[in-house]
């Protein structure tokens, strides 16, 4: 197979992604309580503050 063959690219990409996944590590589980509010159009949403709580829990900067 040639390097330019799409199958080779897909294989290398798949292997690279798998290696990245295998190196992932996760911290201890945490519970985050957020407040969901109904807006004027009748749909539910999180305020910026509540989204920030989730972001901080999911992507800690330690």
N, C-alpha and C positions, 0 to 999 in steps of 0.2 A: 504494500500500500504506500502511496505517496503522502507526504506531509500535508498536501493541499486537499486530500480526500476528506469530505465532510465527516465520514465515519471516524477518522483519526482525530479530528477536532472534537467531536462529540465525546469520544473515549477519554481524551486528555482532560476535557472540561469536567466530565463526570468524576474522574479520579481526583481532580483538584478539589471539587466541591466536597467529595466524601472525606478527604483528608482534613478539610476545614471543619466539617461536622464532627469528626472523631476527636478533634482537639478542643471542642467546646467544653466549657465547665460551667456549672451552675451553682449558685449560692443556696443557702437555706431558703425554703419556701417562706413567703411572707403573705400576710393578708392586708389588702389595702381597701379601705372603705371610701367610696366616692358618692357624691350626691348627684343624682341625675334629675334634671328639671325639664318640665314640659314648656316649650317655647310658645310664642304667639301663633305659630302655624299648626300647633297640635302635635309636633314631633318632639322627641326627647333628645336632650343633648347634655354634654358635660361642659362646664365653664372652663376657662383657661386654667384656673387654679386647680380644678379637679383633674384635668388632663396632665398637668404638671406633676401631680401626685403619682399618677400611673407611670409617667415617663421616668421619674426618679426611681421608682421601685423596679422598673423593668431594665433600666440602663444606668446602674449606679456608676459613679465616677471615682470610686475608691481605687 
